[in-house]
């Protein structure tokens, strides 16, 4: 006959012990559940702060937080970053970025098209800003760096680049305010052009090769906004190399050129007879002014003002 099991025997857990074990198991599962919920909450929080930037090269780059360390390899992008209040996030720039003055103290990593890859990597940037035409983007991405390629060439692409940088820096309102400021500044410059100066036919020389600013460039668009006419035919492309004889045949009313290039104009075959040279309708911009004129960014109102003053110069030269 099988002996009865005593309630205190290990073979027969007491009701109190079974209840305690059940409570412990329930508490353990509760702790696991809370841990999982906490982890999911953290992941959700991280996802809420993450964002993506679509650049002009067709690349999409994901960021978990706004970049705190930025290397900029294009002067117009450098200037826009600073205009958006994020100059202190720049840790390196290309050799041509020189405005505002604060960026001149930053490490330079070479040219925008051919930067020193080692120098860029050494700065440990959260993102590298560069032109779409730069050959360094593939190498930098291969090394694990985030790259955002933006290249403002027209007024529309300048606006797009400003908006993208506003998204990247998490400063969309600042980007919107900057664009409104640029629009207002260009409009004010246009209103300052005397009616008698409107319609002037302009030859804008980018360099002494000579290359001209053609149709569809932001320089051409600024000329148009000011009521001026670019003599370069649209079929020649954005920045064509010009046969000097072509300019002689076009005989522009006004020439815009760098100070360095202005000294050589009269020595070109036939140019001494150009009305613009004979009547003193040549605006020669110094190096600082040229930087303003060739960079589509926050200083475009200043560029428009320089062009407007040049157009008005024709009237004063004739008095």
C-alpha positions in Angstrom: 0.0 0.0 0.0 1.5 3.4 -1.1 2.2 5.7 1.8 0.5 9.1 1.7 2.7 12.0 0.7 3.2 14.5 3.4 2.2 18.0 2.5 5.7 19.2 3.4 7.5 16.6 1.2 9.5 17.9 -1.8 7.3 15.6 -4.0 4.2 17.6 -3.1 4.8 21.4 -3.3 2.7 23.3 -0.8 0.0 25.6 -2.1 1.9 28.6 -0.8 5.1 27.5 -2.7 3.1 27.0 -6.0 1.5 30.4 -5.6 4.9 32.1 -5.0 6.4 30.3 -8.0 3.5 31.5 -10.2 3.9 35.0 -9.0 7.7 34.9 -9.7 7.1 33.6 -13.3 4.5 36.3 -13.9 6.9 39.0 -12.6 9.7 37.7 -14.8 7.5 37.9 -17.9 6.4 41.3 -16.9 10.0 42.5 -16.6 10.7 41.0 -20.1 7.7 42.7 -21.5 8.6 46.0 -20.1 12.2 45.7 -21.4 10.9 44.9 -24.9 8.6 47.9 -24.7 11.4 50.2 -23.6 13.6 49.0 -26.4 10.8 49.5 -29.0 10.3 53.0 -27.5 13.9 53.8 -27.9 13.9 52.5 -31.5 10.8 54.5 -32.3 12.4 57.6 -30.8 15.5 57.1 -32.9 13.4 56.6 -36.0 11.5 59.8 -35.3 14.7 61.8 -35.3 16.2 60.1 -38.4 15.8 61.7 -41.8 17.0 61.4 -45.4 18.5 63.9 -47.8 18.0 63.5 -51.6 20.9 65.3 -53.3 21.5 66.6 -56.9 23.4 63.4 -57.8 20.4 61.3 -57.2 21.8 59.8 -54.0 19.8 59.4 -50.8 21.7 59.6 -47.5 20.2 58.8 -44.1 21.1 60.7 -41.0 20.2 59.8 -37.4 20.8 63.3 -36.2 21.7 66.7 -37.7 25.5 66.7 -38.6 27.7 68.5 -36.1 30.9 68.2 -38.1 30.7 69.4 -41.7 33.3 69.6 -44.4 32.3 71.8 -47.4 34.1 71.6 -50.7 32.2 74.3 -52.6 32.3 78.0 -51.7 28.6 78.6 -52.4 27.6 75.8 -50.1 30.1 77.0 -47.4 28.5 80.5 -47.6 25.0 79.0 -47.4 25.8 76.9 -44.4 27.0 80.0 -42.6 24.0 82.1 -43.8 21.8 79.4 -42.2 23.5 80.0 -38.8 25.6 76.8 -38.8 29.1 78.2 -39.5 30.3 76.7 -36.2 29.6 73.2 -37.5 32.1 73.6 -40.3 35.4 71.8 -39.5 37.0 72.0 -43.0 36.6 73.7 -46.4 38.1 73.8 -49.8 40.9 76.2 -50.7 38.5 78.7 -52.4 36.0 79.1 -49.5 36.9 82.5 -48.0 33.6 84.0 -46.9 32.6 84.8 -44.2 35.9 85.6 -42.7 35.5 83.0 -40.0 36.0 80.1 -42.5 39.4 81.4 -43.4 40.7 80.0 -40.1 39.4 76.4 -40.9 41.6 73.6 -42.2 41.7 73.6 -46.0 41.6 70.2 -47.7 42.4 71.1 -51.3 40.2 71.9 -54.3 36.6 71.0 -54.6 37.1 68.7 -57.5 40.3 67.1 -56.2 40.4 67.3 -52.4 42.9 65.5 -50.3 40.9 62.4 -49.3 43.2 61.8 -46.3 42.7 65.3 -45.1 38.9 65.0 -45.3 38.9 61.7 -43.5 41.1 63.0 -40.8 38.6 65.7 -39.9 36.0 62.9 -39.1 33.1 64.7 -40.6 29.5 63.7 -40.2 28.9 64.8 -43.7 30.8 66.1 -46.7 29.2 68.8 -48.9 30.5 68.9 -52.5 29.6 69.5 -56.1 28.1 66.8 -58.2 31.0 67.3 -60.7 33.5 66.3 -58.1 35.3 63.0 -58.7 35.9 62.4 -55.0 32.4 61.5 -54.0 32.8 57.8 -54.8 36.0 57.4 -52.8 34.6 59.2 -49.8 31.5 57.1 -49.8 33.6 53.9 -50.2 35.4 55.0 -47.0 32.1 55.2 -45.1 31.6 58.9 -45.2 28.3 60.5 -45.8 28.3 62.7 -48.9 25.7 65.2 -50.0 26.3 66.5 -53.5 24.6 69.9 -54.4 25.7 72.1 -57.2 23.7 75.4 -57.7 24.1 76.5 -61.3 20.8 78.3 -61.8 18.5 80.3 -59.6 16.2 77.2 -59.3 19.1 74.9 -58.3 20.3 77.5 -55.8 16.9 77.5 -54.2 16.9 73.7 -54.1 20.4 73.6 -52.6 19.4 76.1 -49.9 16.3 74.1 -49.1 18.3 70.8 -48.9 20.8 72.4 -46.6 18.0 73.7 -44.4 16.7 70.1 -44.2 20.1 68.7 -43.5 20.8 71.3 -40.7 17.3 70.9 -39.4 16.8 74.6 -40.1 14.0 74.7 -42.7 12.6 78.0 -41.4 16.0 79.7 -41.7 16.3 78.4 -45.3 12.9 79.9 -46.2 13.8 83.2 -44.6 17.1 83.3 -46.5 15.4 82.6 -49.8 12.9 85.4 -49.2 15.8 87.7 -48.3 17.6 86.8 -51.6 14.5 87.4 -53.7 13.9 90.8 -52.0 17.5 91.8 -52.5 17.5 90.9 -56.2 14.2 92.7 -56.8 15.6 95.8 -55.1 18.6 95.8 -57.3 16.4 95.4 -60.4 14.3 98.4 -59.3 17.5 100.5 -59.0 18.4 100.1 -62.7 17.5 103.3 -64.6 14.9 102.9 -67.3 17.4 104.3 -69.9 19.8 101.5 -69.0 17.4 98.6 -69.5 17.8 96.6 -72.6 21.6 97.0 -72.8 23.3 94.1 -74.5 25.9 92.7 -72.2 28.9 90.5 -72.7 29.8 88.9 -69.4 33.3 87.3 -69.4 33.9 84.6 -66.8 37.6 84.1 -67.5 40.3 85.3 -70.0 40.2 82.1 -72.1 37.8 83.7 -72.9 34.8 81.9 -71.5 31.5 83.7 -71.3 28.4 83.3 -69.1 25.8 81.8 -71.5 22.1 81.5 -71.4 20.5 79.5 -68.6 23.3 80.2 -66.1 22.4 82.1 -62.9 24.5 85.0 -64.2 22.4 85.1 -67.3 19.2 84.9 -65.1 20.4 87.8 -63.0 21.1 89.9 -66.1 17.5 89.1 -67.3 16.1 90.0 -63.9 17.8 93.4 -64.1 16.3 94.1 -67.6 19.6 93.4 -69.4 20.2 91.2 -72.4 23.0 88.6 -72.7 24.6 88.6 -76.1 25.6 85.0 -75.9 23.4 82.8 -78.1 21.5 80.0 -76.2 22.9 77.4 -78.7 26.5 78.0 -77.4 25.8 76.4 -74.0 26.2 77.7 -70.4 29.8 78.7 -70.3 31.2 78.6 -73.9 34.7 79.4 -75.0 34.2 82.4 -77.3 36.0 83.4 -80.5 37.0 87.0 -79.9 35.9 87.8 -83.4 32.3 86.8 -82.4 32.2 89.5 -79.8 33.5 92.0 -82.3 30.5 91.2 -84.6 28.1 91.3 -81.7 29.4 94.7 -80.6 27.9 94.7 -77.0 26.8 97.9 -75.3 28.4 96.8 -72.0 31.2 94.5 -71.0 31.5 92.9 -67.5 34.9 91.4 -66.8 37.5 90.8 -64.1 40.1 93.5 -63.5 42.8 91.0 -64.7 40.9 90.4 -67.9 40.1 94.1 -68.5 43.7 95.0 -69.1 43.9 92.7 -72.1 40.6 93.5 -73.9 42.0 96.3 -76.2 44.8 94.0 -77.3 42.5 91.4 -78.8 42.1 91.7 -82.6 39.4 94.3 -83.4 38.3 94.9 -79.8 39.7 98.4 -79.7 36.9 99.4 -82.0 34.2 98.0 -79.8 31.7 100.7 -78.8 31.9 99.5 -75.2 35.6 100.0 -75.0 35.6 103.4 -76.9 32.8 104.8 -74.7 34.2 103.4 -71.5 31.3 101.0 -70.9 33.4 98.3 -69.2 33.0 97.2 -65.7 36.1 95.6 -64.2 35.4 93.7 -61.0 38.1 93.1 -58.4 38.8 89.6 -56.9 36.4 90.1 -54.0 33.6 91.3 -56.3 34.2 88.5 -58.7 33.8 85.9 -55.9 30.4 87.5 -55.1 29.4 87.4 -58.8 30.3 83.8 -59.5 28.8 82.1 -56.4 25.0 81.4 -56.5 24.1 81.6 -52.9 23.3 84.0 -50.1 25.2 86.9 -51.6 23.3 87.0 -54.8 21.6 90.3 -53.9 25.1 91.8 -53.7 25.9 90.3 -57.1 22.7 91.8 -58.6 23.6 95.1 -57.1 27.1 95.0 -58.7 25.5 94.3 -62.0 22.9 97.0 -61.6 25.5 99.6 -60.7 27.5 98.5 -63.7 24.4 99.0 -66.0 23.9 102.5 -64.5 27.5 103.2 -65.1 26.8 103.5 -68.8 24.7 106.6 -68.2 27.2 108.3 -66.0 30.0 107.5 -68.6 28.0 109.3 -71.3 27.5 112.5 -69.3 
